[in-house]
């Protein structure tokens, strides 16, 4: 914090004694809080701060932060979930996780889902957003309908799709009716195919979100730019490639981040459609389904917590790398308290 | 392209509604229709399937109901199970949403407009919460909820849900509260309005768009949530709809038509809620991305 900032805080607190903490008469960009600022705070304001943030902090610390700390603790024990955790096993749980082939499989499935999501869903969603951004009637309705799968519960999606995809279900029957019997498949249980089936369902469910996000990003691109390009004789695709796409960059990077974290945490759809045992043989298990199957469902809570910690660190490392190298320019200033 | 034709007639970023509707390119409509078909066909399959009999589904999985049967739907609606789960889901969804909006707005108000030591740290702490997905915390959460004696109770689901919805809420709401001009606060204070009075009379109404977006997102997320109830609720009378749908599907696994009817009915509340507020959801996301 610079001296200038400190001076601003001091001035701000001096100028309007009634609003010492409320920001009255402050410069446009509020200076970050610092030691000096505290001097201006009276007891009523402190009480307000405590009362207004206390309950939120309590819930947040107890149900979000504490569980992560607990996972780190219990991960070092062999513990069945009842009584105090006494059998300290050090890093044995962790060693076991990485020696377990089914975990490594699950990790690979997660990796494949991350990569395929980025490579398949991203371009598809961008193309669809560009398409839906063109002038047409019924645009609002179309946008809403694209979003419908995103709103439907994972359970409904899972049950609906598994009924449609099983051996002599809707999909195979339709294929036969269309004379495409050679395309019929064992969509859910063939390990060569199941991961693609999962990708298809994931794309169906989540592409609406990406499209809406990209459409929102497209709205933020000044029309003068595309208009100017058109005047200069650029074709539609040239304009999109050279102007729209680069300007859509921040939105694409944020979507990719959300998509990556979502793919690493994937649980609901796999667990609902494949269940905990079949997922491993069909090649669709994920770290999260592995965690539930080998932790809670197997009664090994210590082990489950260790898997949670591993899952956490893998997501964290992925997120940090991503933020450090890709997201950085977008989030600079967003968290440090500037007006955003 | 028609782009050049409209130069000078419209301010940049003009709201869509003010544009002159144009028909545009037919191929765009074709692709759009194809897309809508792909998005809605599975939903239609579930809904229409509920009007068929199991015999119809077995003999012709891709056919239309012939004749249309309403028994499946009526059976589900006449049974108590479905309604109890609707009630449970509603209780969980409404309490979670109300608490998240209230707590989120109060905290955002403090973070946006008070200067105190630790403000930055508090904001960063909440922002870091985005990095702690429910999936990672679920095993310890189960232990925690069990320790608190909240197993098989709705608060056992509600409290963790509030915690996990807080980070996104604060990140969306802080900019809204911060955007309120200082002059308004000064004027309010001159008129004898206390800081908390200012909160009620000015901050609350002025951050309404943000509050509504957050509320809708929280409600839909809560309504659809599966993992947390799966761990916390083991007794059938406490089941929320997603758990209920899955339990129904495995219990009546041979009665496909009835499962489809139950599943269809469970979609209705979320779809109705969504269609009522879709403008807000889409608009809110737009605002969030534009920053």
Interface residues (C-beta under 8 A of the other chain):
Chain A: X9 X12 X13 X16 X18 X19 X20 X21 X22 X23 X24 X25 X26 X30 X32 X33 X34 X35 X37 X38 X40 X41 X45 X46 X48 X49 X52 X53 X55 X56 X57 X59 X60 X62 X63 X64 X65 X66 X67 X68 X70 X71 X74 X81 X128 X131 X132 X134 X135 X136 X137 X139 X142 X143 X144 X145 X146 X147 X148 X149 X151 X152 X153 X154 X155 X156 X157 X159 X160 X161 X163 X164 X168 X169 X170 X172 X173 X174 X177 X204 X208 X212 X213 X215 X216 X217 X219 X220 X222 X223 X224 X226 X227 X230 X231 X236 X251 X254 X261 X265 X267 X268 X272 X288 X291 X292 X295 X296 X301 X304 X305 X307 X308 X309 X311 X312 X315 X316 X319 X334 X335 X336 X337 X339 X340
Chain B: X1 X2 X3 X4 X7 X10 X12 X13 X16 X19 X21 X22 X23 X24 X25 X28 X29 X31 X32 X35 X36 X38 X39 X40 X42 X43 X45 X46 X49 X60 X61 X62 X99 X103 X104 X106 X107 X109 X110 X111 X113 X114 X115 X116 X117 X118 X119 X120 X122 X123 X124 X125 X126 X127 X129 X131 X132 X133 X135 X136 X137 X138 X139 X140 X141 X142 X143 X144 X159 X160 X162 X163 X164 X166 X167 X175 X178 X179 X182 X185 X186 X189 X195 X196 X198 X220 X223 X224 X226 X227 X231 X241 X242 X243 X245 X246 X249 X256 X259 X260 X263 X266 X267 X270 X271 X274 X275 X278 X281 X282 X285 X286 X288 X289 X290 X291
